Amino acid sequence: MEQSGMWVFGYGSLIWQPEFRFDARHIARLDGFARSFCMRSIHHRGTAAAPGLVLALDPKPGSACDGLAFHVAAEDCAQTLDDLRARELVSAAYLEQIHRVRLEDGRQVQAVCYVMDPDHIQYCGALTLEEQAQVIARATGGRGANRDYLYNTAAHLRSLGIEDCDLSWLETRVRDLAGIGVEAGRTHEDAL
């Protein structure tokens, strides 16, 4: 952590629901990881009996993940880390790590990142996009429907100008499975 605060990298729900105070945010890129629905969710977007899927940073050499880097002021660092750990480390499937991210203005900063542990029982990186869609369309957990998590993430990435082809495909497919047209869904999101 810098004396002037710390950076936190968000790539999924932290983009649209950070739940911590920050004084700056920038589009940023993390190399060596892919954004992926590779974690079974048994708390937030599913249950132990019917797991959902949430996004994680999956270690993939040669890949990159675009998201947001949030700067947290020094006086808020301890509380932010406590809150993030309570949220992100609930099942120990994520590993809290520090990685270098490149901000949109070219600066490179060290950021707290929550990375998938590929040895954890909740890891499911081999699922096809269709298998992911089938799970996401039906699962619900403590924070709501799995499909809403997908829709919110896809909408916020679009609003930031970040393209994620897999999420776009999943959004279209899950809306189809849920009986919601893509255009109708986007109109609803725009109203939120």
VOBA-1610 file (N, C-alpha, C; in pm, whole numbers, padded with zeros to 5 digits, always signed):
BEGIN
Met+00083-00119+00000Met+00000+00000+00000Met+00088+00126+00000Glu+00049+00221-00082Glu+00121+00348-00085Glu+00079+00429+00037Gln+00167+00519+00082Gln+00129+00608+00193Gln+00012+00695+00154Ser+00000+00724+00026Ser-00108+00810-00020Ser-00237+00733-00046Gly-00240+00607-00009Gly-00361+00528-00030Gly-00330+00399-00102Met-00432+00342-00164Met-00414+00216-00237Met-00508+00215-00357Trp-00479+00124-00448Trp-00562+00102-00565Trp-00630-00034-00552Val-00753-00044-00603Val-00828-00169-00607Val-00873-00189-00750Phe-00850-00309-00805Phe-00891-00339-00942Phe-01025-00412-00941Gly-01121-00357-01014Gly-01253-00418-01028Gly-01277-00463-01170Tyr-01334-00580-01186Tyr-01357-00637-01320Tyr-01497-00695-01335Gly-01572-00707-01224Gly-01707-00762-01226Gly-01799-00669-01149Ser-01858-00720-01041Ser-01954-00638-00966Ser-01890-00518-00897Leu-01760-00521-00873Leu-01696-00401-00815Leu-01707-00282-00909Ile-01722-00306-01039Ile-01737-00197-01135Ile-01866-00120-01107Trp-01974-00190-01081Trp-02103-00124-01065Trp-02154-00120-00921Gln-02086-00188-00829Gln-02128-00184-00690Gln-02004-00196-00600Pro-01918-00094-00601Pro-01795-00106-00525Pro-01814-00115-00373Glu-01912-00048-00319Glu-01942-00051-00176Glu-01827-00004-00088Phe-01740+00081-00142Phe-01635+00144-00061Phe-01612+00284-00117Arg-01554+00370-00033Arg-01526+00508-00076Arg-01398+00510-00159Phe-01401+00587-00265Phe-01283+00606-00349Phe-01280+00750-00395Asp-01160+00798-00426Asp-01148+00938-00467Asp-01111+00953-00614Ala-01086+00842-00682Ala-01060+00845-00826Ala-01085+00706-00882Arg-01120+00703-01009Arg-01133+00574-01078Arg-01090+00593-01223His-01026+00491-01275His-00976+00495-01412His-00995+00359-01477Ile-01024+00360-01607Ile-01020+00235-01681Ile-00877+00184-01673Ala-00863+00054-01652Ala-00730-00004-01632Ala-00724-00144-01692Arg-00603-00189-01718Arg-00580-00323-01774Arg-00485-00402-01685Leu-00525-00526-01661Leu-00442-00622-01587Leu-00400-00731-01685Asp-00271-00745-01705Asp-00220-00847-01797Asp-00204-00981-01725Gly-00219-01090-01804Gly-00196-01224-01751Gly-00317-01291-01691Phe-00433-01224-01698Phe-00556-01280-01643Phe-00672-01254-01739Ala-00770-01343-01737Ala-00892-01326-01815Ala-01010-01313-01721Arg-01105-01224-01754Arg-01232-01217-01681Arg-01311-01341-01725Ser-01359-01419-01629Ser-01423-01545-01663Ser-01524-01585-01558Phe-01635-01643-01602Phe-01732-01703-01510Phe-01678-01840-01470Cys-01573-01840-01392Cys-01504-01965-01357Cys-01515-01999-01210Met-01605-01931-01137Met-01623-01962-00996Met-01769-01996-00968Arg-01792-02111-00910Arg-01926-02147-00865Arg-01959-02061-00744Ser-02076-01998-00748Ser-02119-01911-00638Ser-02219-01986-00552Ile-02183-02005-00426Ile-02272-02075-00334Ile-02329-01980-00228His-02295-01852-00237His-02344-01753-00141His-02420-01641-00211His-02349-01562-00292His-02405-01439-00348His-02500-01461-00465Arg-02468-01549-00558Arg-02549-01566-00679Arg-02595-01709-00702Gly-02592-01788-00596Gly-02638-01926-00600Gly-02637-01981-00459Thr-02661-02110-00446Thr-02660-02176-00316Thr-02574-02301-00326Ala-02547-02363-00212Ala-02469-02487-00214Ala-02543-02594-00293Ala-02676-02596-00284Ala-02755-02696-00356Ala-02768-02664-00504Ala-02768-02537-00539Ala-02783-02495-00680Ala-02688-02377-00704Pro-02559-02404-00723Pro-02461-02296-00741Pro-02486-02212-00866Gly-02456-02085-00852Gly-02454-01996-00968Gly-02309-01981-01012Leu-02284-01879-01093Leu-02149-01850-01139Leu-02121-01702-01121Val-02000-01671-01076Val-01957-01533-01070Val-01825-01518-01143Leu-01796-01395-01177Leu-01672-01366-01248Leu-01552-01373-01155Ala-01442-01412-01211Ala-01315-01414-01138Ala-01205-01384-01238Leu-01092-01345-01185Leu-00972-01330-01267Leu-00907-01467-01274Asp-00909-01525-01393Asp-00854-01658-01416Asp-00713-01641-01473Pro-00610-01692-01406Pro-00474-01677-01458Pro-00461-01739-01598Lys-00428-01657-01698Lys-00414-01702-01836Lys-00300-01624-01901Pro-00183-01684-01914Pro-00072-01615-01980Pro-00113-01566-02119Gly-00076-01443-02150Gly-00108-01384-02279Gly-00243-01313-02283Ser-00325-01328-02180Ser-00455-01263-02174Ser-00443-01129-02104Ala-00550-01051-02112Ala-00559-00924-02040Ala-00704-00901-02003Cys-00725-00833-01892Cys-00859-00800-01847Cys-00869-00649-01829Asp-00965-00588-01895Asp-00992-00445-01878Asp-01101-00427-01774Gly-01081-00333-01684Gly-01178-00304-01580Gly-01156-00165-01527Leu-01183-00145-01398Leu-01165-00015-01335Leu-01068-00027-01218Ala-00980+00071-01207Ala-00893+00084-01090Ala-00948+00198-01006Phe-00974+00169-00880Phe-01027+00268-00786Phe-00915+00308-00691His-00899+00437-00671His-00801+00483-00573His-00873+00512-00442Val-00821+00453-00335Val-00877+00469-00201Val-00779+00554-00120Ala-00829+00658-00057Ala-00745+00746+00024Ala-00690+00670+00144Ala-00575+00715+00192Ala-00505+00647+00301Ala-00594+00624+00423Glu-00674+00723+00457Glu-00756+00710+00578Glu-00868+00608+00562Asp-00898+00567+00439Asp-01004+00470+00415Asp-00952+00329+00385Cys-00819+00311+00378Cys-00762+00183+00336Cys-00799+00067+00429Ala-00784+00084+00558Ala-00809-00027+00651Ala-00954-00073+00644Gln-01047+00022+00647Gln-01189-00013+00641Gln-01223-00077+00506Thr-01167-00024+00399Thr-01193-00079+00265Thr-01145-00223+00256Leu-01024-00250+00304Leu-00973-00388+00301Leu-01060-00480+00386Asp-01103-00435+00502Asp-01191-00517+00586Asp-01321-00550+00512Asp-01380-00448+00449Asp-01506-00467+00377Asp-01487-00558+00256Leu-01379-00536+00182Leu-01352-00620+00064Leu-01330-00766+00104Arg-01255-00786+00210Arg-01228-00923+00255Arg-01357-00992+00299Ala-01445-00921+00367Ala-01572-00980+00409Ala-01657-01016+00288Arg-01648-00938+00183Arg-01728-00961+00062Arg-01664-01064-00030Glu-01536-01050-00056Glu-01470-01131-00159Glu-01412-01263-00109Leu-01381-01270+00019Leu-01314-01389+00070Leu-01407-01479+00152Val-01537-01465+00128Val-01636-01538+00206Val-01616-01689+00198Ser-01569-01742+00087Ser-01549-01888+00076Ser-01404-01924+00046Ala-01315-01828+00051Ala-01171-01850+00028Ala-01139-01899-00113Ala-01230-01878-00208Ala-01203-01917-00347Ala-01118-01813-00419Tyr-01126-01688-00373Tyr-01040-01583-00428Tyr-00912-01575-00346Leu-00807-01536-00412Leu-00681-01504-00347Leu-00663-01353-00356Glu-00635-01288-00245Glu-00607-01145-00247Glu-00461-01127-00286Gln-00439-01060-00398Gln-00303-01040-00448Gln-00285-00896-00491Ile-00159-00856-00501Ile-00123-00724-00552Ile-00062-00745-00690His-00117-00675-00790His-00065-00684-00926His-00052-00545-00986Arg+00037-00532-01081Arg+00052-00407-01153Arg-00058-00396-01258Val-00130-00284-01256Val-00229-00255-01359Val-00189-00126-01430Arg-00227-00117-01556Arg-00195+00001-01637Arg-00321+00084-01652Leu-00315+00209-01604Leu-00428+00300-01614Leu-00440+00352-01757Glu-00557+00402-01791Glu-00582+00450-01927Glu-00489+00564-01967Asp-00434+00637-01869Asp-00342+00747-01901Asp-00197+00699-01912Gly-00175+00567-01901Gly-00042+00511-01917Gly+00032+00484-01788Arg-00013+00542-01676Arg+00052+00515-01548Arg+00034+00369-01509Gln+00133+00316-01440Gln+00122+00181-01387Gln+00121+00190-01235Val+00026+00120-01174Val+00011+00124-01029Val-00005-00019-00977Gln+00026-00037-00850Gln+00003-00164-00784Gln-00139-00163-00728Ala-00215-00269-00755Ala-00355-00271-00712Ala-00389-00403-00644Val-00478-00393-00546Val-00534-00511-00483Val-00627-00577-00585Cys-00607-00707-00607Cys-00688-00783-00703Cys-00737-00911-00635Tyr-00858-00951-00668Tyr-00911-01078-00618Tyr-00910-01177-00733Val-00820-01274-00722Val-00786-01369-00828Val-00839-01506-00790Met-00891-01579-00887Met-00942-01713-00862Met-00831-01808-00823Asp-00855-01889-00722Asp-00763-01997-00686Asp-00802-02119-00769Pro-00723-02155-00871Pro-00761-02266-00959Pro-00762-02402-00889Asp-00708-02409-00767Asp-00710-02533-00691Asp-00831-02543-00597His-00912-02438-00592His-01028-02437-00503His-01141-02519-00562Ile-01221-02579-00476Ile-01331-02665-00520Ile-01436-02589-00601Gln-01446-02457-00584Gln-01544-02377-00658Gln-01496-02339-00798Tyr-01372-02370-00832Tyr-01320-02335-00965Tyr-01385-02424-01070Cys-01429-02363-01180Cys-01494-02438-01289Cys-01457-02376-01423Gly-01329-02357-01445Gly-01283-02289-01565Gly-01303-02363-01696Ala-01345-02488-01691Ala-01361-02565-01815Ala-01502-02561-01873Leu-01594-02488-01810Leu-01731-02481-01861Leu-01736-02408-01995Thr-01815-02459-02087Thr-01836-02389-02214Thr-01926-02268-02190Leu-01930-02177-02285Leu-02019-02061-02273Leu-02165-02105-02261Glu-02205-02207-02335Glu-02343-02255-02326Glu-02372-02311-02187Glu-02280-02386-02129Glu-02298-02437-01993Glu-02308-02321-01894Gln-02226-02220-01912Gln-02233-02103-01825Gln-02370-02036-01836Ala-02418-02019-01958Ala-02548-01954-01980Ala-02660-02031-01911Gln-02657-02162-01921Gln-02762-02244-01860Gln-02765-02225-01708Val-02650-02217-01646Val-02642-02196-01501Val-02687-02055-01465Ile-02633-01955-01533Ile-02661-01815-01501Ile-02809-01781-01517Ala-02874-01841-01616Ala-03016-01812-01641Ala-03106-01856-01527Arg-03061-01954-01447Arg-03149-02013-01347Arg-03111-01987-01201Ala-02986-01957-01173Ala-02939-01950-01034Ala-02980-01820-00964Thr-02998-01831-00832Thr-03028-01717-00746Thr-02960-01740-00612Gly-02905-01632-00554Gly-02839-01643-00424Gly-02874-01526-00335Gly-02794-01506-00232Gly-02821-01404-00132Gly-02823-01261-00185Arg-02751-01236-00294Arg-02751-01101-00354Arg-02841-01092-00477Gly-02919-01197-00503Gly-03015-01190-00612Gly-02986-01286-00725Ala-03059-01265-00834Ala-03051-01353-00951Ala-02914-01344-01018Asn-02863-01457-01056Asn-02734-01464-01125Asn-02738-01384-01255Arg-02850-01391-01325Arg-02858-01320-01454Arg-02850-01168-01435Asp-02901-01116-01323Asp-02892-00971-01298Asp-02745-00929-01280Tyr-02668-01014-01217Tyr-02523-00989-01202Tyr-02458-00980-01340Leu-02491-01072-01428Leu-02439-01069-01566Leu-02485-00943-01637Tyr-02615-00915-01633Tyr-02669-00799-01705Tyr-02605-00669-01657Asn-02592-00652-01526Asn-02532-00530-01472Asn-02387-00516-01514Thr-02314-00625-01508Thr-02173-00618-01546Thr-02159-00585-01694Ala-02235-00652-01778Ala-02228-00627-01923Ala-02267-00483-01956Ala-02372-00433-01892Ala-02418-00296-01919Ala-02313-00194-01877His-02253-00214-01761His-02153-00118-01714His-02024-00124-01795Leu-01985-00242-01839Leu-01868-00250-01928Leu-01896-00175-02057Arg-02017-00193-02114Arg-02054-00120-02236Arg-02048+00030-02214Ser-02100+00076-02099Ser-02104+00220-02073Ser-01963+00278-02059Leu-01867+00194-02021Leu-01727+00236-02010Leu-01651+00221-02142Gly-01717+00162-02242Gly-01650+00140-02371Gly-01558+00018-02369Ile-01580-00073-02273Ile-01498-00194-02263Ile-01573-00308-02330Glu-01509-00368-02428Glu-01570-00478-02501Glu-01525-00611-02441Asp-01623-00697-02413Asp-01596-00832-02366Asp-01688-00924-02446Cys-01634-00988-02548Cys-01714-01069-02640Cys-01786-01183-02569Asp-01720-01249-02474Asp-01784-01359-02403Asp-01903-01310-02322Leu-01889-01198-02252Leu-02001-01145-02174Leu-02115-01101-02264Ser-02084-01044-02379Ser-02189-01004-02473Ser-02267-01125-02522Trp-02194-01231-02557Trp-02260-01354-02602Trp-02346-01411-02490Leu-02290-01417-02368Leu-02365-01471-02255Leu-02489-01388-02225Glu-02477-01257-02232Glu-02592-01171-02206Glu-02705-01203-02303Thr-02673-01211-02432Thr-02774-01241-02533Thr-02836-01378-02510Arg-02753-01477-02483Arg-02802-01614-02464Arg-02887-01626-02338Val-02843-01565-02228Val-02919-01574-02103Val-03051-01501-02116Arg-03054-01388-02183Arg-03181-01317-02205Arg-03275-01406-02287Asp-03221-01476-02385Asp-03301-01568-02465Asp-03356-01680-02376Leu-03272-01740-02294Leu-03316-01847-02204Leu-03420-01798-02104Ala-03405-01673-02060Ala-03498-01615-01962Ala-03623-01556-02029Gly-03626-01557-02162Gly-03741-01503-02233Gly-03746-01352-02238Ile-03628-01289-02227Ile-03619-01143-02231Ile-03537-01105-02354Gly-03592-01025-02442Gly-03517-00981-02559Gly-03404-00888-02520Val-03297-00887-02596Val-03181-00803-02566Val-03219-00657-02565Glu-03291-00611-02665Glu-03326-00469-02671Glu-03417-00429-02555Ala-03513-00515-02520Ala-03600-00485-02406Ala-03518-00478-02278Gly-03424-00569-02263Gly-03338-00569-02145Gly-03253-00445-02136Arg-03197-00401-02248Arg-03112-00282-02247Arg-03194-00158-02218Thr-03319-00152-02267Thr-03404-00038-02238Thr-03430-00032-02088His-03455-00148-02025His-03478-00153-01881His-03354-00107-01804Glu-03234-00153-01846Glu-03111-00114-01778Glu-03088+00036-01789Asp-03120+00093-01905Asp-03100+00236-01924Asp-03187+00318-01828Ala-03299+00259-01788Ala-03391+00330-01699Ala-03346+00321-01553Leu-03254+00228-01521Leu-03210+00211-01382Leu-03125+00326-01336
//
